[in-house]
Amino acid sequence: MRKIFCVFVSLILLLAAAGCKKQPENNAATQQAPPQTVPVAAISPEVDEAAKKLLTEYFSLLYTAPSVDVYTESSRTGKLPDSITQFISGRTLQEGNGNPEIGIHLPRHISINGMSITGYDLVLVGEQGVPDITSGFVGMNGENLLYFCKILTKVNALPDDIFLECYEQQDDNSFIRRKELPNAPMDGMRVEVRYDVELENNSGDLKIYRAIESNFKPGLKNRLFILNNESITRLPYLDLTKTSDDTYLYPEEGELYEKEKAVIENYFMNLPVLDRERMNLLSHKWDQGLQGVKEYWDTLKITKNSEGTADLIRLDQNFAVNYPYDSLPLRFDMEKIKGIQNVVVTPHPAYSEKIKWYFASFEAQVQKTNGITDEDYIYRYDYLVKLSTEFGSVIIEKVKLNEYHIVHQ
């Protein structure tokens, strides 16, 4: 019995030893090899420059059409417009021209944020007005060059419901215009359109083999679906980026912003004339109606710019809604505003060509009436301001006080 026990113990020890010896081998086998990075094939600077020049010329031509409507029939049939065939490779033209599935995607109607695009116009950058088109080399497909392209455009767009009143949807999800487009509801937005492009390189002769929407859905009907908008992104309408010499990268947009900012700043700079006594007088005139308020504000020069040459606001029968009494900065426990500084005016994310919303904030030195002791405090005010150009010049259409609070005493 003792001999059997000893044999049993020996077997257990042998098995345990064998397991210990194999463990390191198993660990080594399960270790993952370090990830291998595949280097991107290099191209010469000369070829890269030529490719970018070709793509800029191509997309500049493509996105200067007056309306998407000029491309609708080409998108439906695959028959490319004669104006762009000079950029397209012989193989693509020979095998694909006239086929709706050709890999050359043209500008189309797209719905984004409840607005349907009817036309595109290139954004120009710098004093020279160069189209804002960015092309980056991403790799090779055999001998072909692969590029990722971004085109910045200002688009004309209609609210979706009005668009559908003017256009008739076809079986392939394209749209044929049946009515004249109304101007009043038409608005402008800034969007970025993205393309994946493949170029043929025949001994330095570059041609476009394929230029397709990024993240596109296969099949003509799916691609032309108006809510298929994954290749396009809405951007802030005004790009206020500045260069190293403190000039605007987009001069026209910078000039527009400075003009509109000046109207907002001027209006708020006029408001300190409303001290406690005048606010009491204004409250009575507010109850009397438009004429009394207008005459009083004109007397105090609140409605005009600092030179007195242009209107800042235009009071009408909706004055109490558009310029609420409660949105004036002087509150019930304040005696007067001694000064306004640090005015910051920022375009609202919803800002567009016609919907000119701004955030406006400033700090004010306020003299508060606290019993018989006058105290000064610094308050911060945050406003929402809407501008209008309906009467031919920039004026403030609406003002809303979001919040105010003490910064320090």
C-alpha contacts under 8 A as a table, 3 or more apart, distances in Angstrom:
res1	aa1	res2	aa2	distance
1	M	4	I	5.17
1	M	5	F	6.30
2	R	5	F	5.09
2	R	6	C	6.30
3	K	6	C	5.16
3	K	7	V	6.33
4	I	7	V	5.14
4	I	8	F	6.23
5	F	8	F	5.08
5	F	9	V	6.27
6	C	9	V	5.18
6	C	10	S	6.17
7	V	10	S	5.07
7	V	11	L	6.31
8	F	11	L	5.24
8	F	12	I	6.48
9	V	12	I	5.17
9	V	13	L	6.36
10	S	13	L	5.18
10	S	14	L	6.20
11	L	14	L	5.11
11	L	15	L	6.24
12	I	15	L	5.23
12	I	16	A	6.22
13	L	16	A	5.11
13	L	17	A	6.13
14	L	17	A	5.15
14	L	18	A	6.19
15	L	18	A	5.10
15	L	19	G	6.25
16	A	19	G	5.12
16	A	20	C	6.32
17	A	20	C	5.13
17	A	21	K	6.33
18	A	21	K	5.20
18	A	22	K	6.39
19	G	22	K	5.27
19	G	23	Q	6.23
20	C	23	Q	5.38
20	C	24	P	7.69
21	K	24	P	6.67
21	K	25	E	7.64
22	K	25	E	5.22
22	K	26	N	6.37
23	Q	26	N	5.19
23	Q	27	N	6.32
24	P	27	N	5.09
24	P	28	A	6.17
25	E	28	A	5.18
25	E	29	A	6.20
26	N	29	A	5.02
26	N	30	T	6.27
27	N	30	T	5.23
27	N	31	Q	6.37
28	A	31	Q	5.39
40	V	138	V	7.25
40	V	139	G	5.65
40	V	140	M	7.91
41	A	139	G	5.85
41	A	140	M	6.48
42	A	139	G	7.84
43	I	47	V	6.59
43	I	48	D	6.64
44	S	47	V	5.35
44	S	48	D	6.29
45	P	48	D	5.02
45	P	49	E	6.00
46	E	49	E	5.18
46	E	50	A	6.21
47	V	50	A	5.08
47	V	51	A	6.08
47	V	204	G	7.23
48	D	51	A	5.10
48	D	52	K	6.21
48	D	137	F	7.45
49	E	52	K	5.23
49	E	53	K	6.16
50	A	53	K	5.08
50	A	54	L	6.19
50	A	206	L	7.86
51	A	54	L	5.12
51	A	55	L	6.23
51	A	199	L	7.95
51	A	206	L	6.84
52	K	55	L	5.11
52	K	56	T	6.08
52	K	135	S	6.01
52	K	136	G	7.95
53	K	56	T	5.19
53	K	57	E	6.25
54	L	57	E	5.24
54	L	58	Y	6.11
54	L	87	F	7.70
54	L	206	L	7.75
55	L	58	Y	4.99
55	L	59	F	6.07
55	L	135	S	7.34
56	T	59	F	5.46
56	T	60	S	5.84
56	T	131	P	7.66
56	T	133	I	6.15
56	T	134	T	7.97
57	E	60	S	5.13
57	E	61	L	6.22
58	Y	61	L	5.35
58	Y	62	L	6.16
58	Y	84	I	7.13
58	Y	87	F	6.73
59	F	62	L	4.76
59	F	63	Y	5.93
59	F	133	I	7.81
59	F	151	I	7.62
60	S	63	Y	5.45
60	S	64	T	6.29
60	S	122	L	7.20
60	S	131	P	6.88
61	L	64	T	5.54
61	L	65	A	7.51
61	L	84	I	7.60
62	L	65	A	6.58
62	L	84	I	7.45
62	L	106	L	7.55
62	L	107	P	7.59
63	Y	107	P	7.33
63	Y	120	Y	6.03
63	Y	121	D	6.05
63	Y	122	L	6.35
64	T	120	Y	7.01
64	T	121	D	5.76
64	T	122	L	6.75
65	A	68	V	7.19
65	A	70	V	7.35
65	A	119	G	7.74
65	A	120	Y	7.34
65	A	121	D	7.76
66	P	70	V	7.88
66	P	119	G	6.46
66	P	120	Y	7.39
66	P	121	D	7.94
67	S	70	V	6.05
67	S	118	T	6.14
67	S	119	G	4.41
67	S	120	Y	6.91
68	V	71	Y	5.60
68	V	72	T	6.69
68	V	107	P	6.22
68	V	108	R	5.61
68	V	109	H	6.60
68	V	118	T	5.66
68	V	119	G	5.14
68	V	120	Y	7.40
69	D	72	T	5.17
69	D	73	E	7.93
69	D	108	R	7.99
69	D	118	T	7.58
69	D	176	I	7.46
69	D	177	R	7.46
70	V	73	E	7.26
71	Y	74	S	5.24
71	Y	75	S	6.10
71	Y	81	P	7.79
71	Y	106	L	6.64
71	Y	107	P	6.89
71	Y	108	R	7.18
72	T	75	S	5.21
72	T	76	R	6.29
72	T	108	R	7.08
72	T	174	S	6.89
72	T	175	F	7.31
72	T	176	I	7.53
73	E	76	R	5.08
73	E	77	T	6.16
74	S	77	T	5.30
74	S	78	G	5.25
74	S	79	K	5.03
74	S	80	L	5.65
74	S	81	P	6.71
75	S	78	G	5.34
75	S	79	K	7.40
75	S	80	L	7.91
75	S	100	P	6.50
75	S	105	H	7.38
75	S	106	L	6.55
76	R	100	P	5.91
76	R	172	D	7.51
76	R	174	S	7.12
76	R	220	L	7.86
77	T	98	G	5.80
77	T	99	N	6.14
77	T	100	P	4.96
78	G	96	G	7.59
78	G	97	N	5.94
78	G	98	G	4.43
78	G	99	N	4.52
78	G	100	P	3.87
78	G	101	E	6.73
78	G	102	I	6.10
79	K	97	N	5.25
79	K	98	G	4.12
79	K	99	N	6.82
79	K	100	P	7.57
80	L	84	I	7.31
80	L	85	T	6.92
80	L	97	N	6.33
80	L	98	G	7.25
81	P	84	I	5.98
81	P	85	T	6.88
82	D	85	T	5.43
82	D	86	Q	7.93
83	S	86	Q	7.21
84	I	87	F	5.74
84	I	88	I	7.06
85	T	88	I	5.13
85	T	93	L	7.67
87	F	207	K	5.54
87	F	208	I	5.97
88	I	92	T	6.75
88	I	93	L	6.78
88	I	207	K	5.31
88	I	208	I	4.64
88	I	209	Y	6.25
89	S	92	T	5.38
89	S	93	L	6.39
89	S	200	E	6.96
89	S	207	K	4.82
89	S	208	I	5.37
89	S	209	Y	5.29
90	G	93	L	5.17
90	G	94	Q	5.94
91	R	94	Q	5.09
91	R	95	E	5.90
91	R	96	G	7.82
91	R	209	Y	7.52
92	T	95	E	5.43
92	T	96	G	5.23
92	T	97	N	6.83
92	T	102	I	7.67
92	T	103	G	7.99
92	T	209	Y	5.87
92	T	210	R	7.68
93	L	96	G	5.45
93	L	97	N	4.81
94	Q	97	N	6.30
96	G	99	N	5.33
96	G	101	E	7.61
96	G	102	I	5.07
96	G	103	G	7.80
97	N	102	I	6.69
98	G	102	I	7.79
99	N	102	I	5.55
100	P	220	L	6.64
101	E	219	G	6.98
101	E	220	L	6.38
102	I	105	H	7.73
103	G	209	Y	7.77
103	G	210	R	5.02
103	G	211	A	6.05
103	G	212	I	5.90
104	I	210	R	5.71
104	I	211	A	4.93
104	I	212	I	5.77
105	H	211	A	6.23
105	H	212	I	5.15
105	H	213	E	6.51
108	R	117	I	7.89
108	R	118	T	7.95
108	R	224	L	7.38
109	H	116	S	6.52
109	H	117	I	5.28
109	H	118	T	5.99
109	H	174	S	7.95
109	H	175	F	7.65
109	H	224	L	7.78
109	H	226	I	6.14
110	I	116	S	5.52
110	I	117	I	5.39
110	I	225	F	7.86
110	I	226	I	4.72
110	I	227	L	6.23
110	I	228	N	6.96
110	I	229	N	6.26
111	S	114	G	6.27
111	S	115	M	5.36
111	S	116	S	4.11
111	S	117	I	6.25
111	S	160	D	7.14
111	S	226	I	5.55
111	S	227	L	5.36
111	S	228	N	7.76
111	S	229	N	6.89
112	I	115	M	5.37
112	I	116	S	6.40
112	I	117	I	7.90
112	I	227	L	7.28
112	I	229	N	6.79
112	I	234	R	7.63
114	G	159	P	5.98
114	G	160	D	5.64
115	M	157	A	5.66
115	M	158	L	5.33
115	M	159	P	4.43
115	M	160	D	5.19
116	S	157	A	5.10
116	S	158	L	5.28
116	S	159	P	6.11
116	S	160	D	5.43
116	S	163	F	6.50
116	S	226	I	7.94
117	I	120	Y	7.74
117	I	155	V	6.43
117	I	156	N	5.81
117	I	157	A	4.21
117	I	158	L	6.62
118	T	155	V	7.39
118	T	156	N	5.69
118	T	157	A	5.45
118	T	158	L	7.30
119	G	155	V	5.56
119	G	156	N	5.18
119	G	157	A	7.18
120	Y	153	T	6.15
120	Y	154	K	5.95
120	Y	155	V	4.41
120	Y	156	N	6.46
121	D	153	T	5.31
121	D	154	K	5.15
121	D	155	V	6.02
122	L	131	P	6.13
122	L	132	D	7.19
122	L	151	I	7.70
122	L	152	L	6.28
122	L	153	T	4.37
122	L	154	K	6.16
123	V	131	P	5.85
123	V	132	D	5.71
123	V	152	L	5.59
123	V	153	T	4.92
123	V	154	K	6.16
124	L	129	G	4.68
124	L	130	V	5.06
124	L	131	P	4.52
124	L	132	D	5.61
124	L	250	Y	7.11
125	V	128	Q	7.26
125	V	129	G	5.11
125	V	130	V	5.21
125	V	131	P	6.23
125	V	132	D	5.86
125	V	249	L	6.15
125	V	250	Y	5.13
125	V	251	P	7.68
126	G	129	G	5.44
126	G	130	V	6.63
126	G	248	Y	7.82
126	G	249	L	5.29
126	G	250	Y	5.63
126	G	251	P	6.61
127	E	250	Y	7.82
127	E	251	P	6.81
132	D	151	I	6.32
132	D	152	L	5.65
133	I	149	C	7.12
133	I	150	K	5.74
133	I	151	I	4.64
133	I	152	L	6.42
134	T	149	C	5.58
134	T	150	K	5.14
134	T	151	I	6.59
135	S	147	Y	6.31
135	S	148	F	5.65
135	S	149	C	4.32
135	S	150	K	6.48
136	G	147	Y	5.40
136	G	148	F	5.30
136	G	149	C	6.47
137	F	145	L	7.47
137	F	146	L	6.05
137	F	147	Y	4.55
137	F	148	F	6.59
138	V	146	L	5.63
138	V	147	Y	5.49
138	V	148	F	6.77
139	G	145	L	6.33
139	G	146	L	5.26
139	G	147	Y	7.37
140	M	143	E	6.48
140	M	144	N	5.66
140	M	145	L	4.85
140	M	146	L	5.58
141	N	144	N	5.05
141	N	145	L	6.36
141	N	146	L	6.85
143	E	200	E	7.30
143	E	201	N	6.99
144	N	198	E	6.39
144	N	199	L	5.46
144	N	200	E	4.90
144	N	201	N	6.11
145	L	198	E	5.57
145	L	199	L	5.00
145	L	200	E	6.61
145	L	201	N	7.32
146	L	196	D	7.42
146	L	197	V	5.81
146	L	198	E	4.63
146	L	199	L	6.45
147	Y	196	D	6.06
147	Y	197	V	5.09
147	Y	198	E	6.32
147	Y	199	L	7.91
148	F	194	R	7.38
148	F	195	Y	5.99
148	F	196	D	4.90
148	F	197	V	6.22
149	C	194	R	5.64
149	C	195	Y	5.11
149	C	196	D	6.39
149	C	197	V	7.27
150	K	192	E	6.40
150	K	193	V	5.68
150	K	194	R	4.64
150	K	195	Y	6.59
151	I	192	E	5.58
151	I	193	V	5.14
151	I	194	R	6.44
152	L	190	R	7.29
152	L	191	V	5.99
152	L	192	E	4.64
152	L	193	V	6.51
153	T	190	R	5.84
153	T	191	V	5.54
153	T	192	E	6.33
153	T	193	V	7.65
154	K	188	G	6.51
154	K	189	M	5.59
154	K	190	R	4.49
154	K	191	V	6.32
155	V	188	G	5.46
155	V	189	M	5.34
155	V	190	R	6.23
155	V	191	V	7.12
156	N	186	M	6.51
156	N	187	D	5.72
156	N	188	G	4.75
156	N	189	M	6.74
157	A	186	M	5.63
157	A	187	D	5.42
157	A	188	G	6.16
157	A	189	M	7.42
158	L	162	I	6.34
158	L	163	F	5.63
158	L	185	P	6.25
158	L	186	M	4.95
158	L	187	D	6.47
159	P	162	I	5.47
159	P	163	F	6.15
159	P	185	P	7.19
159	P	186	M	7.65
160	D	163	F	5.05
160	D	164	L	6.28
161	D	164	L	5.27
161	D	165	E	6.51
162	I	165	E	5.02
162	I	166	C	6.52
163	F	166	C	5.23
163	F	167	Y	6.13
164	L	167	Y	5.17
164	L	168	E	6.82
164	L	169	Q	7.98
165	E	168	E	7.76
165	E	179	K	7.94
166	C	177	R	5.95
166	C	178	R	5.64
166	C	179	K	4.86
166	C	180	E	6.94
166	C	181	L	6.61
167	Y	175	F	5.80
167	Y	176	I	5.39
167	Y	177	R	4.30
167	Y	178	R	5.43
167	Y	179	K	6.99
168	E	175	F	5.44
168	E	176	I	5.25
168	E	177	R	6.33
168	E	178	R	6.66
169	Q	173	N	5.89
169	Q	174	S	5.90
169	Q	175	F	4.58
169	Q	176	I	6.59
170	Q	173	N	5.19
170	Q	174	S	5.35
170	Q	175	F	5.90
170	Q	176	I	7.33
171	D	174	S	7.37
171	D	221	K	7.97
172	D	220	L	6.95
172	D	221	K	4.78
172	D	224	L	7.30
173	N	221	K	5.60
173	N	222	N	7.78
173	N	224	L	5.51
173	N	225	F	5.37
173	N	226	I	7.32
174	S	221	K	7.95
174	S	224	L	5.91
174	S	225	F	7.37
177	R	180	E	7.78
182	P	185	P	6.55
182	P	186	M	6.81
183	N	186	M	5.18
187	D	352	S	7.06
187	D	353	E	5.93
187	D	354	K	5.93
188	G	352	S	5.84
188	G	353	E	4.72
188	G	354	K	7.04
189	M	234	R	7.28
189	M	235	L	7.82
189	M	237	Y	5.84
189	M	352	S	5.52
189	M	353	E	6.57
190	R	234	R	5.99
190	R	235	L	5.44
190	R	236	P	6.42
190	R	237	Y	4.90
190	R	238	L	7.97
190	R	352	S	7.93
191	V	232	I	6.63
191	V	233	T	5.45
191	V	234	R	4.35
191	V	235	L	5.34
192	E	232	I	5.56
192	E	233	T	5.24
192	E	234	R	6.46
192	E	235	L	6.97
193	V	231	S	5.99
193	V	232	I	4.60
193	V	233	T	6.79
194	R	213	E	6.15
194	R	214	S	5.64
194	R	231	S	5.43
194	R	232	I	6.35
195	Y	211	A	6.35
195	Y	212	I	5.47
195	Y	213	E	4.52
195	Y	214	S	4.90
195	Y	231	S	7.45
196	D	210	R	7.90
196	D	211	A	5.79
196	D	212	I	5.43
196	D	213	E	6.21
196	D	214	S	5.52
197	V	208	I	7.27
197	V	209	Y	7.69
197	V	210	R	5.51
197	V	211	A	4.30
197	V	212	I	6.41
198	E	208	I	6.18
198	E	209	Y	5.52
198	E	210	R	5.01
198	E	211	A	6.44
199	L	206	L	6.32
199	L	207	K	5.54
199	L	208	I	4.59
199	L	209	Y	5.24
199	L	210	R	6.94
200	E	205	D	7.82
200	E	206	L	5.57
200	E	207	K	5.27
200	E	208	I	6.20
200	E	209	Y	5.86
201	N	204	G	5.63
201	N	205	D	5.61
201	N	206	L	4.76
201	N	207	K	6.84
202	N	205	D	4.98
202	N	206	L	6.49
208	I	211	A	6.89
212	I	216	F	7.37
213	E	216	F	5.35
213	E	231	S	5.87
214	S	230	E	7.56
214	S	231	S	5.15
215	N	230	E	6.25
215	N	231	S	6.02
216	F	223	R	6.38
216	F	228	N	7.99
216	F	230	E	7.27
216	F	231	S	6.95
217	K	222	N	5.80
217	K	223	R	5.26
217	K	228	N	7.87
218	P	222	N	6.49
218	P	223	R	6.44
219	G	222	N	5.40
219	G	223	R	6.13
220	L	223	R	5.10
220	L	224	L	6.04
221	K	224	L	5.36
221	K	225	F	6.21
222	N	225	F	5.26
222	N	228	N	7.48
223	R	228	N	6.52
224	L	228	N	7.13
225	F	228	N	5.38
226	I	229	N	7.36
229	N	232	I	5.55
229	N	233	T	7.85
230	E	233	T	7.55
236	P	239	D	6.56
236	P	349	P	6.16
236	P	350	A	7.82
236	P	351	Y	7.15
236	P	352	S	7.98
237	Y	351	Y	6.32
237	Y	352	S	5.61
237	Y	353	E	7.38
238	L	253	E	5.83
238	L	254	G	7.78
238	L	257	Y	7.69
238	L	347	P	7.56
239	D	250	Y	6.88
239	D	253	E	6.80
239	D	254	G	7.77
240	L	248	Y	6.36
240	L	249	L	7.23
240	L	250	Y	7.12
240	L	253	E	7.07
240	L	254	G	5.99
241	T	248	Y	5.95
241	T	249	L	5.68
241	T	250	Y	7.45
242	K	245	D	7.76
242	K	246	D	5.46
242	K	247	T	5.27
242	K	248	Y	4.35
242	K	249	L	5.24
243	T	246	D	5.28
243	T	247	T	5.45
243	T	248	Y	6.17
243	T	249	L	5.84
244	S	247	T	7.46
247	T	251	P	7.60
248	Y	251	P	5.13
248	Y	253	E	7.97
248	Y	254	G	5.63
249	L	254	G	7.99
250	Y	253	E	5.57
250	Y	254	G	6.23
251	P	254	G	5.01
251	P	255	E	6.06
252	E	255	E	5.14
252	E	256	L	6.24
253	E	256	L	5.10
253	E	257	Y	6.14
254	G	257	Y	5.12
254	G	258	E	6.16
255	E	258	E	5.23
255	E	259	K	6.26
256	L	259	K	5.20
256	L	260	E	6.28
257	Y	260	E	5.19
257	Y	261	K	5.85
258	E	261	K	5.06
258	E	262	A	6.08
259	K	262	A	5.34
259	K	263	V	6.81
260	E	263	V	5.33
260	E	264	I	6.68
260	E	387	L	7.90
260	E	394	V	6.73
261	K	264	I	5.24
261	K	265	E	6.11
261	K	345	V	6.19
262	A	265	E	5.12
262	A	266	N	5.91
263	V	266	N	5.23
263	V	267	Y	6.28
263	V	305	N	7.38
263	V	312	L	6.10
263	V	394	V	7.35
263	V	395	I	6.93
263	V	396	I	7.54
264	I	267	Y	5.29
264	I	268	F	6.54
264	I	312	L	7.87
264	I	345	V	7.72
264	I	360	A	7.77
264	I	385	V	7.86
264	I	396	I	7.24
265	E	268	F	5.43
265	E	269	M	6.13
265	E	343	V	6.79
265	E	345	V	7.88
266	N	269	M	5.07
266	N	270	N	6.35
266	N	305	N	6.04
266	N	306	S	6.82
266	N	312	L	7.74
267	Y	270	N	5.28
267	Y	271	L	6.87
267	Y	302	I	6.88
267	Y	303	T	7.38
267	Y	304	K	7.91
267	Y	305	N	7.25
267	Y	312	L	6.39
268	F	271	L	5.34
268	F	272	P	7.91
268	F	340	I	7.93
269	M	272	P	6.75
269	M	340	I	6.46
270	N	273	V	6.46
270	N	301	K	7.45
270	N	302	I	5.38
271	L	274	L	5.81
271	L	302	I	6.71
271	L	328	L	7.76
271	L	329	P	7.69
272	P	275	D	6.70
272	P	336	K	7.06
272	P	337	I	5.14
272	P	338	K	6.74
272	P	339	G	6.72
272	P	340	I	7.75
273	V	300	L	7.23
273	V	337	I	7.89
274	L	277	E	7.75
274	L	278	R	5.39
274	L	279	M	5.81
274	L	330	L	7.37
274	L	336	K	7.28
274	L	337	I	7.97
275	D	278	R	5.38
275	D	279	M	6.05
275	D	330	L	7.17
275	D	335	E	6.15
275	D	336	K	4.49
275	D	337	I	6.85
276	R	279	M	5.09
276	R	280	N	6.31
276	R	330	L	7.51
276	R	332	F	8.00
276	R	334	M	6.98
276	R	335	E	5.07
276	R	336	K	6.03
277	E	280	N	5.26
277	E	281	L	6.50
278	R	281	L	4.96
278	R	282	L	5.98
279	M	282	L	4.90
279	M	283	S	6.14
279	M	330	L	7.90
280	N	283	S	5.26
280	N	284	H	6.90
281	L	284	H	5.52
281	L	285	K	6.59
282	L	285	K	4.98
282	L	286	W	5.91
282	L	293	V	6.99
282	L	296	Y	7.70
283	S	286	W	4.99
283	S	287	D	6.58
283	S	325	Y	7.85
284	H	287	D	5.33
284	H	288	Q	6.57
285	K	288	Q	4.87
285	K	289	G	6.47
285	K	292	G	5.31
285	K	293	V	5.57
286	W	289	G	5.49
286	W	290	L	7.39
286	W	292	G	7.27
286	W	293	V	5.96
286	W	320	A	7.85
286	W	325	Y	7.94
288	Q	291	Q	7.93
288	Q	292	G	6.43
288	Q	293	V	7.98
289	G	292	G	5.99
289	G	293	V	6.59
290	L	293	V	5.36
290	L	294	K	5.99
290	L	315	L	7.39
290	L	316	D	6.69
290	L	317	Q	6.20
290	L	319	F	7.06
291	Q	294	K	5.18
291	Q	295	E	6.12
292	G	295	E	5.36
292	G	296	Y	6.17
293	V	296	Y	5.18
293	V	297	W	6.06
294	K	297	W	5.25
294	K	298	D	5.99
294	K	315	L	6.63
295	E	298	D	5.12
295	E	299	T	6.14
296	Y	299	T	5.06
296	Y	300	L	6.34
297	W	300	L	5.03
297	W	301	K	6.02
297	W	302	I	5.35
297	W	303	T	6.34
298	D	301	K	4.88
298	D	302	I	6.20
298	D	303	T	5.98
298	D	304	K	7.71
299	T	302	I	7.84
301	K	304	K	5.73
301	K	308	G	7.74
302	I	305	N	7.87
303	T	311	D	5.80
303	T	312	L	5.30
303	T	313	I	5.46
303	T	314	R	7.39
304	K	307	E	7.66
304	K	308	G	5.15
304	K	309	T	6.86
304	K	310	A	5.63
304	K	311	D	4.59
304	K	312	L	5.28
304	K	313	I	7.52
305	N	308	G	5.10
305	N	309	T	6.45
305	N	310	A	5.69
305	N	311	D	6.35
305	N	312	L	6.08
306	S	309	T	7.87
307	E	310	A	7.75
308	G	311	D	7.83
311	D	314	R	6.94
311	D	395	I	6.62
312	L	394	V	7.52
312	L	395	I	4.90
312	L	396	I	6.00
313	I	395	I	5.23
313	I	396	I	4.96
313	I	397	E	6.60
314	R	395	I	7.14
314	R	396	I	7.43
314	R	397	E	7.26
315	L	318	N	7.48
315	L	319	F	5.41
316	D	319	F	5.40
317	Q	320	A	7.82
318	N	321	V	5.44
318	N	322	N	6.11
319	F	322	N	5.10
319	F	323	Y	5.52
319	F	324	P	7.30
320	A	323	Y	5.51
320	A	324	P	4.95
320	A	325	Y	6.86
321	V	324	P	5.45
322	N	397	E	6.66
322	N	398	K	4.47
322	N	399	V	6.06
322	N	400	K	7.85
323	Y	327	S	6.90
323	Y	398	K	5.99
323	Y	399	V	5.40
323	Y	400	K	7.21
324	P	327	S	5.21
324	P	328	L	7.24
324	P	399	V	7.47
324	P	400	K	7.31
325	Y	328	L	5.71
326	D	329	P	7.91
326	D	401	L	7.82
327	S	399	V	7.25
327	S	400	K	5.86
327	S	401	L	4.85
328	L	331	R	7.66
328	L	401	L	7.69
329	P	381	Y	7.59
330	L	334	M	6.11
330	L	335	E	7.74
330	L	336	K	6.77
330	L	337	I	7.01
331	R	334	M	5.47
333	D	368	K	6.07
333	D	369	T	6.01
333	D	370	N	7.49
334	M	337	I	7.89
334	M	366	V	6.86
334	M	367	Q	6.04
334	M	368	K	4.17
334	M	369	T	5.61
335	E	366	V	7.55
335	E	367	Q	5.48
335	E	368	K	5.18
335	E	369	T	5.52
336	K	366	V	5.99
336	K	367	Q	5.39
336	K	368	K	7.15
337	I	340	I	7.66
337	I	364	A	6.58
337	I	365	Q	5.84
337	I	366	V	4.53
337	I	367	Q	6.21
338	K	364	A	7.31
338	K	365	Q	5.39
338	K	366	V	5.91
338	K	367	Q	6.99
339	G	364	A	5.66
339	G	365	Q	5.42
339	G	366	V	7.62
340	I	343	V	7.60
340	I	362	F	6.76
340	I	363	E	5.79
340	I	364	A	4.45
340	I	365	Q	6.59
341	Q	362	F	6.05
341	Q	363	E	5.43
341	Q	364	A	6.34
342	N	361	S	7.91
342	N	362	F	5.29
342	N	363	E	5.93
343	V	360	A	7.15
343	V	361	S	5.70
343	V	362	F	4.28
343	V	363	E	7.05
344	V	360	A	5.66
344	V	361	S	5.26
344	V	362	F	6.25
345	V	358	Y	6.63
345	V	359	F	5.79
345	V	360	A	4.53
345	V	361	S	6.66
346	T	358	Y	5.58
346	T	359	F	5.12
346	T	360	A	6.41
347	P	351	Y	6.18
347	P	356	K	7.81
347	P	357	W	6.33
347	P	358	Y	4.47
347	P	359	F	6.17
348	H	351	Y	5.25
348	H	356	K	7.94
348	H	357	W	5.33
348	H	358	Y	4.79
348	H	359	F	5.93
350	A	355	I	7.34
350	A	357	W	6.85
351	Y	354	K	7.83
351	Y	355	I	5.50
351	Y	356	K	5.08
351	Y	357	W	5.27
351	Y	358	Y	7.37
352	S	355	I	5.00
352	S	356	K	6.06
353	E	356	K	6.89
354	K	388	S	7.69
355	I	386	K	7.57
355	I	387	L	7.71
355	I	388	S	7.94
356	K	386	K	5.55
356	K	387	L	5.23
356	K	388	S	6.89
357	W	384	L	7.15
357	W	385	V	5.73
357	W	386	K	4.47
357	W	387	L	6.49
358	Y	384	L	5.91
358	Y	385	V	5.12
358	Y	386	K	6.24
359	F	382	D	7.30
359	F	383	Y	5.89
359	F	384	L	4.90
359	F	385	V	6.28
360	A	382	D	5.91
360	A	383	Y	5.05
360	A	384	L	6.22
360	A	385	V	6.92
361	S	380	R	7.14
361	S	381	Y	5.42
361	S	382	D	4.43
361	S	383	Y	6.04
362	F	380	R	5.79
362	F	381	Y	5.56
362	F	382	D	6.97
363	E	378	I	6.52
363	E	379	Y	5.51
363	E	380	R	4.46
363	E	381	Y	6.36
364	A	378	I	5.57
364	A	379	Y	5.26
364	A	380	R	6.44
364	A	381	Y	7.83
365	Q	376	D	6.63
365	Q	377	Y	5.79
365	Q	378	I	4.71
365	Q	379	Y	6.56
366	V	376	D	5.36
366	V	377	Y	5.18
366	V	378	I	6.06
366	V	379	Y	6.89
367	Q	374	D	6.41
367	Q	375	E	5.49
367	Q	376	D	4.31
367	Q	377	Y	6.44
368	K	374	D	5.72
368	K	375	E	5.19
368	K	376	D	5.97
368	K	377	Y	7.25
369	T	372	I	7.12
369	T	373	T	6.45
369	T	374	D	5.00
369	T	375	E	6.67
370	N	373	T	5.33
370	N	374	D	5.94
370	N	375	E	7.04
371	G	374	D	7.78
376	D	409	Q	6.40
377	Y	406	I	6.93
377	Y	407	V	7.72
377	Y	408	H	6.14
377	Y	409	Q	4.26
378	I	406	I	5.93
378	I	407	V	5.46
378	I	408	H	5.41
378	I	409	Q	5.91
379	Y	404	Y	6.75
379	Y	405	H	5.51
379	Y	406	I	4.38
379	Y	407	V	5.32
379	Y	408	H	7.32
380	R	404	Y	5.48
380	R	405	H	5.53
380	R	406	I	6.29
380	R	407	V	6.22
381	Y	401	L	7.56
381	Y	402	N	7.84
381	Y	403	E	6.08
381	Y	404	Y	4.39
381	Y	405	H	6.89
382	D	401	L	6.25
382	D	402	N	5.52
382	D	403	E	5.45
382	D	404	Y	6.25
383	Y	399	V	7.00
383	Y	400	K	5.61
383	Y	401	L	4.53
383	Y	402	N	5.25
383	Y	403	E	7.25
384	L	399	V	5.96
384	L	400	K	5.14
384	L	401	L	6.44
384	L	402	N	6.72
385	V	396	I	7.08
385	V	397	E	7.71
385	V	398	K	5.78
385	V	399	V	4.72
385	V	400	K	6.45
386	K	396	I	5.99
386	K	397	E	5.52
386	K	398	K	5.06
386	K	399	V	6.56
387	L	394	V	6.57
387	L	395	I	5.59
387	L	396	I	4.46
387	L	397	E	5.12
387	L	398	K	7.01
388	S	391	F	7.83
388	S	393	S	7.80
388	S	394	V	5.73
388	S	395	I	5.48
388	S	396	I	6.21
388	S	397	E	5.67
389	T	392	G	5.34
389	T	393	S	5.14
389	T	394	V	4.84
389	T	395	I	6.56
390	E	393	S	7.29
391	F	394	V	7.91
396	I	399	V	7.41
401	L	404	Y	7.85
406	I	409	Q	7.55
